[in-house]
């Protein structure tokens, strides 16, 4: 499973960016929040906050964004929720197919 970090932005006045709130609500509503391993905050009042550092490191200037670290070390950045969701959906389909293939190739396996 990949390690997924969601980076949200907090304005200098302490308010969460509107889009960040909307994306968090979508993740929860669509049952995807459990896939997020870490949430980092890009605090406009602290250039060294974890989220601001990650934004610089990955050259991202929009929030929210997702950092997906694959098992093979590859890193993917998604700054559009629907592209992230499509990626996750495609990945889940590949994993389901891998499991189906495994079961088909090993008829002696049984489920509990």
C-alpha positions, 0 to 999 in steps of 0.5 A: 500500500502506498503512503498517502499524505494530504496537505491542507492550507491554513491562512494567516488568520487561522482559517482552513482554506475552503477547498481543503475543507471541501476535499476533506468532506469528500474524502469522508463522504466517499469512504476514502479518508482511511486511505490517508496516512498523514495530514500535513498543514501548510501554515501561511504564517509559518514558512517552515511548517510541514505542509509549506516545506512539502509544497516547496519540496514538490514544487506545488503551489495549490492546496490541497494536494496529495503526495502518494509514495509508492512501495517502489519509491515512486512519488506521485503528486495530485493537486486535483482531487478527482485525479487523485480519486481516479488514481486510487480507483484504478489502483484498487481495480488492479489490486482486485484483479491481482487477487482474482488472478492469485485465487484462480492460479491457486485453487487450493486457497480457501477463505476464512 
